[in-house]
Amino acid sequence: MRKRKLGSSNIEISEISLGGMSLPTSVTEALPIIETALDAGINYFDTADLYDKGTNEEIIGELLKPYRQEVMIATKVGNRWNDEKDGWYWDPSPAHIENGLKMSLKRLRTDYIDVYQLHGGTIDDPWEEIIETFERLKKEGYIREYGISSIRPNVFKPYLEKSNAISNMMQYNVLDRRPEEWFNDLSNTNASIVTRGSIAKGLLTNEWPKRLENSNGYLTYSKEELQKVLTDLQNSYEDIHAASIGFNLSHPIIASIVIGASTKQQLIENLKAYEKSQSITDFTPIQKITKKDLYNEHR
């Protein structure tokens, strides 16, 4: 498993990382997935206080505790459950960020977070206060670095330009190339991208015909367009899954692909595709076959 530097920091993370969102809510069921990740050399584990109302952090914390010095843990803050826990609302206030951190540290069974990410953002947020809070928490040693998780250009661009944030977690894949417009701007901030949604809900795996049956389309692609695009990709590459992972990692600004897995086998399939992707060098067919859409909102 190869590693890449995350932004301007001295943190090096595995090119494939494990996202916690799809993990089972049972420690026993999550254990083989975590063990498989560790055995494969994955050292970056991404979660959020929002996932499973904190249970996801608890499971990751318990299972990674014996390996804490060898792994990088990233979590997120900003979405706050209401009292009934039947919904959440946005709260980027410094008080909530600090309190959220304390709760996450407790659930994760650690005394520091490697990458603490703001889980979204709007143009009306108190950005100076937010940045000052992250900087102070870093200075105090509670977090090593900080970043953001956003697909809103009018949020992530100024935030990365005005702060020392080292990463933006955003959806990017062969079928969603909207972030490409912003690669140069983000590169100029010395931040990296960590991608999510990289296999497009399974449409970019070798099970795509089955996934397509239950699909009504994807972003601006109709079901009929998807059929043609995925068929063309299949004809151009022996393995769509491998080509999709290789395409993401062909961009230097991308530090890692966050892969979710609800079973050990799902993770193994992604790891196999990652290995195959290393022999793919020509991504010109992908550039020609797929759309290069742009973000229409939050510009």
C-alpha positions as CSV (number, residue, x, y, z in Angstrom):
1,M,0.0,0.0,0.0
2,R,1.5,3.3,-1.1
3,K,1.2,6.5,0.9
4,R,0.9,10.1,0.0
5,K,1.5,13.3,1.9
6,L,-1.6,15.0,3.1
7,G,-1.4,18.7,2.1
8,S,1.5,20.6,3.5
9,S,1.6,18.5,6.7
10,N,4.0,15.7,7.6
11,I,1.1,13.2,7.7
12,E,1.4,10.4,5.2
13,I,-1.8,8.4,4.5
14,S,-2.5,5.3,2.5
15,E,-3.8,5.7,-1.0
16,I,-6.8,3.7,0.0
17,S,-8.4,4.6,3.3
18,L,-11.4,3.2,5.2
19,G,-14.5,5.2,5.7
20,G,-16.5,4.3,8.7
21,M,-19.9,5.3,7.5
22,S,-20.8,1.8,6.2
23,L,-19.3,-0.2,9.0
24,P,-21.7,-2.4,10.9
25,T,-22.8,-1.1,14.3
26,S,-21.5,-4.2,16.0
27,V,-17.9,-4.5,17.1
28,T,-17.8,-8.2,16.3
29,E,-19.0,-7.6,12.7
30,A,-16.8,-4.6,12.2
31,L,-13.6,-6.3,13.5
32,P,-12.8,-8.4,10.4
33,I,-13.2,-5.3,8.2
34,I,-10.8,-3.3,10.3
35,E,-8.3,-6.2,10.5
36,T,-8.4,-6.6,6.8
37,A,-7.7,-2.9,6.3
38,L,-4.8,-2.9,8.7
39,D,-3.3,-6.1,7.1
40,A,-3.5,-4.3,3.7
41,G,-1.5,-1.4,5.0
42,I,-4.4,1.1,5.3
43,N,-3.5,3.7,7.9
44,Y,-6.2,6.3,7.5
45,F,-9.6,5.8,9.0
46,D,-12.3,8.4,8.5
47,T,-15.5,8.8,10.6
48,A,-17.8,11.5,11.9
49,D,-19.6,12.3,15.1
50,L,-22.8,12.2,13.0
51,Y,-22.4,8.5,11.9
52,D,-24.7,6.2,13.9
53,K,-25.1,9.0,16.5
54,G,-21.6,8.5,17.7
55,T,-21.5,4.7,17.7
56,N,-19.3,4.7,14.6
57,E,-16.6,6.6,16.5
58,E,-17.0,4.3,19.5
59,I,-16.4,1.2,17.3
60,I,-13.5,2.6,15.4
61,G,-12.0,3.8,18.7
62,E,-12.2,0.5,20.4
63,L,-10.9,-1.5,17.4
64,L,-8.0,0.9,16.7
65,K,-6.9,1.5,20.2
66,P,-4.2,-1.2,20.1
67,Y,-2.8,0.4,16.9
68,R,-3.2,4.1,17.8
69,Q,0.4,5.1,17.2
70,E,0.4,3.4,13.8
71,V,-2.8,4.9,12.3
72,M,-4.3,8.2,11.4
73,I,-7.9,8.9,12.6
74,A,-10.0,11.6,11.0
75,T,-13.4,12.7,12.2
76,K,-15.8,15.5,11.6
77,V,-17.8,18.1,13.5
78,G,-20.5,20.7,12.8
79,N,-23.7,18.7,12.5
80,R,-25.5,18.6,15.9
81,W,-28.2,16.1,16.9
82,N,-31.4,17.6,18.3
83,D,-32.6,16.5,21.8
84,E,-34.8,13.8,20.4
85,K,-32.0,12.5,18.2
86,D,-34.4,12.2,15.3
87,G,-32.6,14.8,13.2
88,W,-29.7,17.2,13.2
89,Y,-28.9,20.8,12.5
90,W,-25.9,22.8,11.5
91,D,-23.9,24.4,14.3
92,P,-20.3,25.6,13.4
93,S,-20.0,27.7,16.6
94,P,-16.6,27.6,18.4
95,A,-18.4,26.3,21.5
96,H,-19.9,23.3,19.6
97,I,-16.6,22.6,17.8
98,E,-14.8,22.4,21.2
99,N,-17.5,20.4,22.9
100,G,-17.8,18.1,19.8
101,L,-14.1,17.4,20.0
102,K,-14.3,16.4,23.7
103,M,-17.1,14.0,22.9
104,S,-15.3,12.6,19.9
105,L,-12.0,12.1,21.8
106,K,-14.0,10.2,24.5
107,R,-15.7,7.9,22.0
108,L,-12.6,7.3,20.0
109,R,-10.6,6.5,23.1
110,T,-7.8,8.8,22.2
111,D,-6.3,12.1,23.4
112,Y,-5.8,13.6,20.0
113,I,-7.3,13.6,16.5
114,D,-5.0,13.4,13.5
115,V,-7.3,15.3,11.1
116,Y,-10.3,17.2,12.5
117,Q,-12.7,18.2,9.7
118,L,-15.5,20.7,9.5
119,H,-18.5,18.6,8.3
120,G,-19.9,21.1,5.7
121,G,-20.2,24.8,5.8
122,T,-22.1,27.8,4.5
123,I,-21.1,31.3,3.4
124,D,-22.8,32.7,6.5
125,D,-20.6,30.8,9.0
126,P,-18.3,32.7,11.4
127,W,-15.2,31.7,9.5
128,E,-12.7,33.8,11.4
129,E,-13.9,32.3,14.7
130,I,-14.0,28.8,13.2
131,I,-10.4,29.0,11.9
132,E,-9.2,30.5,15.2
133,T,-10.8,27.6,17.1
134,F,-9.1,25.0,15.0
135,E,-5.8,26.7,15.2
136,R,-6.0,26.9,19.0
137,L,-7.0,23.2,19.3
138,K,-4.0,22.4,17.2
139,K,-1.7,24.5,19.3
140,E,-3.1,22.8,22.4
141,G,-2.3,19.4,21.0
142,Y,-5.9,18.1,20.7
143,I,-5.7,17.9,16.9
144,R,-2.7,17.5,14.7
145,E,-4.2,19.1,11.6
146,Y,-7.6,20.2,10.4
147,G,-9.6,20.2,7.2
148,I,-13.1,20.4,5.7
149,S,-15.6,18.2,4.0
150,S,-17.4,20.2,1.4
151,I,-18.5,20.3,-2.2
152,R,-19.4,24.0,-2.2
153,P,-16.7,26.0,-4.0
154,N,-17.8,29.3,-2.3
155,V,-17.1,27.6,1.0
156,F,-14.1,25.3,0.6
157,K,-12.1,27.7,-1.6
158,P,-12.0,30.7,0.7
159,Y,-11.7,28.5,3.8
160,L,-8.6,26.7,2.4
161,E,-7.2,30.0,1.2
162,K,-7.6,31.8,4.6
163,S,-6.6,28.9,6.9
164,N,-3.9,26.3,7.3
165,A,-6.3,23.5,6.6
166,I,-4.6,20.6,4.8
167,S,-7.5,18.8,3.2
168,N,-10.9,18.8,1.6
169,M,-13.0,15.6,1.6
170,M,-15.3,15.7,-1.4
171,Q,-17.1,13.4,-3.8
172,Y,-15.1,12.7,-6.9
173,N,-15.3,9.9,-9.4
174,V,-15.4,9.0,-13.1
175,L,-19.1,10.0,-13.3
176,D,-18.7,13.1,-11.1
177,R,-15.9,15.2,-12.4
178,R,-17.2,18.5,-11.1
179,P,-14.3,19.0,-8.7
180,E,-11.7,19.1,-11.5
181,E,-12.5,22.8,-12.2
182,W,-11.1,23.6,-8.8
183,F,-8.0,21.3,-8.7
184,N,-5.6,24.2,-9.5
185,D,-7.2,26.5,-7.0
186,L,-7.0,23.9,-4.3
187,S,-3.4,22.9,-5.2
188,N,-2.4,26.6,-4.8
189,T,-3.6,26.4,-1.1
190,N,-1.3,23.4,-0.5
191,A,-4.2,21.3,0.5
192,S,-5.0,17.8,-0.6
193,I,-8.3,16.2,-1.6
194,V,-9.5,13.0,0.0
195,T,-12.3,11.5,-2.2
196,R,-15.5,9.9,-1.1
197,G,-18.2,8.3,-3.4
198,S,-15.3,7.2,-5.6
199,I,-17.1,4.1,-6.9
200,A,-20.5,5.9,-7.4
201,K,-22.6,3.6,-5.2
202,G,-21.2,0.5,-7.0
203,L,-21.8,1.7,-10.5
204,L,-18.1,1.9,-11.0
205,T,-17.4,-1.7,-9.9
206,N,-17.6,-4.8,-12.0
207,E,-21.1,-5.4,-10.6
208,W,-22.3,-2.3,-12.6
209,P,-24.9,-4.1,-14.7
210,K,-26.6,-5.3,-11.6
211,R,-26.4,-1.9,-9.9
212,L,-27.6,-0.2,-13.1
213,E,-30.8,-2.3,-13.0
214,N,-31.8,-0.6,-9.7
215,S,-30.6,2.8,-10.8
216,N,-32.6,5.8,-12.0
217,G,-29.5,7.5,-13.2
218,Y,-26.6,9.3,-11.6
219,L,-26.3,13.1,-11.3
220,T,-26.8,14.4,-14.9
221,Y,-26.6,10.9,-16.4
222,S,-29.9,9.2,-17.3
223,K,-30.1,5.5,-17.0
224,E,-29.8,5.2,-20.7
225,E,-26.7,7.4,-20.8
226,L,-25.2,5.3,-18.0
227,Q,-25.7,2.1,-19.9
228,K,-23.7,3.5,-22.9
229,V,-21.0,5.2,-20.8
230,L,-20.4,2.1,-18.6
231,T,-20.4,-0.2,-21.6
232,D,-17.9,2.0,-23.3
233,L,-15.7,2.0,-20.2
234,Q,-16.0,-1.7,-20.0
235,N,-14.8,-2.0,-23.6
236,S,-11.9,0.3,-23.0
237,Y,-10.8,-1.2,-19.7
238,E,-10.8,-4.8,-18.7
239,D,-11.8,-3.7,-15.2
240,I,-14.0,-0.7,-14.6
241,H,-13.4,-0.9,-10.8
242,A,-9.6,-0.7,-11.2
243,A,-9.8,2.0,-13.9
244,S,-12.0,4.1,-11.6
245,I,-9.6,3.9,-8.7
246,G,-6.6,4.5,-10.9
247,F,-8.3,7.5,-12.5
248,N,-8.8,9.2,-9.1
249,L,-5.2,8.5,-8.0
250,S,-3.8,9.8,-11.3
251,H,-4.4,13.3,-10.0
252,P,-1.5,14.4,-7.7
253,I,-3.8,16.6,-5.6
254,I,-5.7,13.5,-4.4
255,A,-4.1,12.0,-1.4
256,S,-6.4,9.1,-0.8
257,I,-9.6,7.4,-1.8
258,V,-11.9,6.8,1.2
259,I,-13.7,3.5,0.6
260,G,-16.7,2.4,2.7
261,A,-17.3,-1.3,3.4
262,S,-20.0,-3.1,5.2
263,T,-18.4,-6.5,4.8
264,K,-14.8,-7.8,4.6
265,Q,-15.4,-9.0,1.1
266,Q,-16.4,-5.6,-0.1
267,L,-13.1,-4.2,1.2
268,I,-11.2,-7.1,-0.4
269,E,-12.7,-6.3,-3.8
270,N,-11.7,-2.7,-3.5
271,L,-8.2,-3.7,-2.5
272,K,-7.9,-6.0,-5.5
273,A,-9.1,-3.2,-7.8
274,Y,-6.5,-0.9,-6.2
275,E,-3.7,-3.4,-7.0
276,K,-4.9,-3.8,-10.6
277,S,-5.1,0.0,-11.0
278,Q,-1.4,0.4,-10.6
279,S,-0.8,-1.2,-14.1
280,I,-3.2,1.3,-15.8
281,T,-1.4,4.3,-17.2
282,D,-3.7,5.7,-19.9
283,F,-6.9,7.5,-18.7
284,T,-7.6,9.2,-22.0
285,P,-10.6,7.0,-22.8
286,I,-12.2,8.0,-19.5
287,Q,-11.7,11.7,-20.3
288,K,-13.4,11.2,-23.7
289,I,-16.2,8.9,-22.6
290,T,-17.4,10.8,-19.5
291,K,-18.9,14.2,-19.0
292,K,-17.0,17.0,-17.2
293,D,-19.8,18.7,-15.5
294,L,-19.5,21.8,-13.3
295,Y,-21.1,22.7,-10.0
296,N,-24.2,24.9,-10.7
297,E,-24.7,26.1,-7.2
298,H,-22.7,27.6,-4.4
299,R,-20.1,29.1,-6.8
